[in-house]
Amino acid sequence: NTCVQVVEVIDIPPFVNCPADYFFQADFNLPYKDEITVADPTYGDNCPNPVLEWTLVEPDGTTYFGTGDPSGINILPNPRRYFIGVTTITYKITDSSGLTDECSFTVTVSGPPVIKCPPDTTVYADANCEHVFDPGFAKLIEGIPDITWTFTITNPDGSIGLTDTYIKSVFEDANPIGNYAFQLGTSTKTWRAENVSGYDECSQLVIVE
């Protein structure tokens, strides 16, 4: 009498683990940050000769692939330039049985502040031939703190009526200046917001008739 016994050896899937996401500020007045180094992934397999590949997708959608190392272990070259926006890096490992694992992480580069001033305003002069009111404040649309805020009010005759500079370490709009006596004619209120990546400026006209 005979019998058959089947012994099945099941392969254990490989693994790959990516580093955590990265966040950077762009270099000053440039649309990127240079010389960024990211950590390599950790990976492994119980069988020899797995293949590790990477894919990098730039913020504009441009895609690069890493598959050229003859050893089959392709690691993203460091350091490199990363542009403003979100770059996604994906690693995929494939073993000799065709089993796979993959992971992804992102490199986010933030740029200069973006601000928006209140709209131009026309008011009528009072008995003193001026108009006292609070003209509002600039809004912070985007930008990573610390942000240095500067505002300047230029009177109709070209003189500086009021100016101030301060730093905010949180994401907040500019401080209100409160009531100001705007002179007859056109005054210009200018806001400037600056961080390590650059700056943005906007202006508001206050016309006293």
C-alpha positions as a printed NumPy array, in Angstrom:
array([[  0.   ,   0.   ,   0.   ],
       [  1.274,   3.504,  -0.688],
       [  0.252,   6.99 ,   0.335],
       [  1.244,  10.511,  -0.576],
       [  2.1  ,  13.291,   1.821],
       [  2.203,  16.876,   0.517],
       [  4.558,  19.349,   2.209],
       [  3.782,  22.967,   1.258],
       [  6.307,  25.663,   2.101],
       [  4.557,  29.032,   2.225],
       [  6.678,  32.093,   1.669],
       [  6.467,  34.9  ,   4.218],
       [  5.726,  38.254,   2.552],
       [  8.521,  40.843,   2.523],
       [  8.182,  44.135,   4.369],
       [  9.205,  47.745,   3.807],
       [  8.707,  50.648,   6.223],
       [  9.082,  54.302,   5.236],
       [ 10.222,  57.234,   7.371],
       [  7.712,  59.761,   8.688],
       [  6.597,  62.722,   6.567],
       [  8.925,  65.743,   6.306],
       [  8.119,  69.47 ,   6.404],
       [ 10.498,  72.257,   5.293],
       [ 10.519,  75.949,   4.405],
       [ 11.729,  76.904,   0.927],
       [ 15.026,  78.723,   0.536],
       [ 14.618,  82.513,   0.565],
       [ 13.011,  83.856,  -2.633],
       [ 13.341,  80.454,  -4.332],
       [ 10.602,  77.949,  -5.312],
       [ 12.423,  75.042,  -3.682],
       [ 14.643,  73.898,  -0.815],
       [ 17.989,  72.461,  -1.767],
       [ 20.088,  69.723,  -0.174],
       [ 17.289,  67.876,   1.645],
       [ 18.269,  64.444,   2.958],
       [ 15.55 ,  61.955,   3.845],
       [ 15.984,  58.696,   5.737],
       [ 16.209,  55.355,   3.924],
       [ 13.42 ,  52.819,   4.375],
       [ 13.816,  49.68 ,   6.431],
       [ 13.026,  46.439,   4.604],
       [ 13.538,  42.682,   4.722],
       [ 12.571,  39.268,   3.409],
       [ 13.098,  35.692,   4.578],
       [ 14.285,  34.657,   1.111],
       [ 17.321,  36.132,  -0.661],
       [ 17.382,  38.683,  -3.465],
       [ 14.189,  40.729,  -3.064],
       [ 13.765,  43.723,  -5.381],
       [ 13.252,  47.166,  -3.841],
       [ 12.068,  50.004,  -6.096],
       [ 11.101,  53.626,  -5.504],
       [  8.816,  56.106,  -7.231],
       [  8.96 ,  59.881,  -6.692],
       [  6.121,  62.199,  -7.768],
       [  6.921,  65.925,  -7.836],
       [  4.287,  68.565,  -6.919],
       [  3.726,  69.24 , -10.651],
       [  3.116,  65.548, -11.356],
       [  6.536,  64.75 , -12.824],
       [  7.374,  61.16 , -11.883],
       [ 10.752,  59.463, -11.431],
       [ 11.445,  55.763, -10.975],
       [ 14.358,  54.033,  -9.243],
       [ 14.952,  50.572, -10.761],
       [ 18.512,  50.644, -12.1  ],
       [ 20.654,  49.108,  -9.352],
       [ 21.893,  45.638, -10.484],
       [ 21.579,  44.374,  -6.908],
       [ 17.839,  45.023,  -7.083],
       [ 17.967,  47.272,  -4.013],
       [ 17.151,  50.776,  -5.221],
       [ 17.357,  53.571,  -2.638],
       [ 16.393,  57.174,  -3.401],
       [ 19.589,  59.257,  -3.853],
       [ 20.323,  61.867,  -1.174],
       [ 20.453,  64.819,  -0.894],
       [ 18.207,  66.363,  -3.565],
       [ 16.137,  69.444,  -4.361],
       [ 12.45 ,  69.503,  -3.391],
       [ 10.067,  72.078,  -4.865],
       [  7.287,  73.981,  -3.105],
       [  4.306,  71.685,  -2.626],
       [  4.033,  68.007,  -1.717],
       [  6.436,  65.411,  -3.118],
       [  5.402,  61.777,  -2.597],
       [  7.951,  58.95 ,  -2.378],
       [  6.773,  55.343,  -2.562],
       [  8.871,  52.219,  -1.946],
       [  7.804,  48.774,  -3.172],
       [  9.512,  45.468,  -2.35 ],
       [  8.92 ,  42.258,  -4.321],
       [ 10.253,  38.838,  -3.297],
       [ 11.077,  35.777,  -5.415],
       [  7.512,  34.461,  -4.989],
       [  6.001,  37.669,  -6.33 ],
       [  4.767,  38.795,  -2.906],
       [  4.952,  42.541,  -2.364],
       [  4.727,  45.272,   0.238],
       [  4.889,  49.035,  -0.171],
       [  4.859,  52.265,   1.807],
       [  4.843,  56.002,   1.097],
       [  5.876,  59.251,   2.737],
       [  5.779,  62.903,   1.716],
       [  8.138,  65.873,   1.685],
       [  6.213,  69.147,   1.996],
       [  7.975,  72.419,   1.184],
       [  6.162,  75.621,   2.123],
       [  6.885,  78.975,   0.523],
       [  6.59 ,  82.67 ,   1.355],
       [  3.494,  84.17 ,   3.002],
       [  0.496,  85.163,   0.917],
       [ -1.538,  88.073,   2.301],
       [ -4.615,  90.056,   1.281],
       [ -5.358,  93.656,   2.235],
       [ -8.806,  95.146,   2.849],
       [-10.376,  96.809,  -0.201],
       [ -9.752, 100.474,  -0.997],
       [-12.061, 102.741,   1.002],
       [-13.549, 106.186,   0.283],
       [-14.909, 108.237,   3.205],
       [-15.979, 111.834,   3.776],
       [-14.027, 114.311,   5.87 ],
       [-15.444, 115.522,   9.151],
       [-15.339, 119.066,  10.555],
       [-11.561, 118.809,  11.081],
       [-10.988, 117.977,   7.398],
       [ -9.976, 114.424,   8.267],
       [-11.694, 111.129,   9.009],
       [-10.949, 108.969,  12.047],
       [-11.703, 105.239,  11.713],
       [-10.204, 101.731,  11.81 ],
       [ -9.441, 100.703,   8.19 ],
       [ -9.085,  96.967,   8.948],
       [ -6.093,  94.637,   8.725],
       [ -4.334,  92.318,   6.293],
       [ -5.382,  88.647,   6.173],
       [ -2.813,  85.842,   6.16 ],
       [ -3.834,  83.408,   3.417],
       [ -0.848,  81.066,   3.715],
       [  2.648,  81.013,   5.155],
       [  4.559,  79.237,   7.902],
       [  5.454,  81.196,  11.085],
       [  7.553,  82.86 ,  12.305],
       [  6.195,  85.765,  10.278],
       [  7.46 ,  89.321,  10.557],
       [  4.64 ,  91.796,   9.924],
       [  5.262,  95.423,   8.952],
       [  2.657,  98.068,   8.181],
       [  3.113, 101.65 ,   7.079],
       [  0.579, 104.445,   6.548],
       [  1.756, 107.067,   4.075],
       [ -0.14 , 110.351,   4.289],
       [ -1.35 , 112.224,   1.19 ],
       [  1.649, 114.584,   1.387],
       [  4.072, 111.622,   1.293],
       [  5.006, 111.698,   4.966],
       [  4.893, 108.558,   7.127],
       [  1.919, 108.772,   9.438],
       [  2.336, 105.477,  11.285],
       [  4.498, 102.365,  11.042],
       [  5.216,  99.284,  13.124],
       [  6.989,  95.913,  12.869],
       [  6.366,  92.802,  14.972],
       [  6.777,  89.024,  14.807],
       [  4.054,  86.388,  15.128],
       [  5.028,  82.811,  15.902],
       [  1.542,  81.441,  15.138],
       [ -0.598,  81.49 ,  11.996],
       [ -2.569,  84.69 ,  12.527],
       [ -3.697,  87.729,  10.565],
       [ -1.997,  91.076,  11.07 ],
       [ -2.833,  93.063,  14.181],
       [ -5.504,  95.774,  13.801],
       [ -4.033,  99.264,  13.973],
       [ -7.162, 100.742,  15.561],
       [ -8.519, 104.193,  14.797],
       [ -6.338, 106.528,  12.768],
       [ -6.981, 110.116,  11.641],
       [ -6.702, 109.933,   7.861],
       [ -5.971, 113.281,   6.228],
       [ -7.835, 114.827,   3.314],
       [ -6.718, 113.143,   0.092],
       [ -5.382, 109.655,  -0.624],
       [ -3.441, 107.757,   2.034],
       [ -1.753, 104.421,   1.363],
       [ -1.566, 101.673,   3.939],
       [  0.997,  98.987,   3.038],
       [  1.35 ,  95.594,   4.708],
       [  4.364,  93.284,   4.381],
       [  4.636,  89.727,   5.737],
       [  7.97 ,  87.888,   5.635],
       [  9.246,  84.47 ,   6.715],
       [ 12.428,  82.525,   5.985],
       [ 11.198,  81.696,   2.458],
       [ 10.341,  85.209,   1.244],
       [  7.684,  87.876,   1.589],
       [  4.432,  89.27 ,   0.205],
       [  3.092,  92.816,   0.197],
       [ -0.282,  94.417,  -0.379],
       [ -1.697,  97.946,  -0.191],
       [ -4.968,  99.592,   0.691],
       [ -5.95 , 103.123,  -0.381],
       [ -7.96 , 105.286,   1.97 ],
       [ -9.462, 108.28 ,   0.158],
       [-10.849, 111.11 ,   2.255],
       [-13.07 , 113.441,   0.231]])
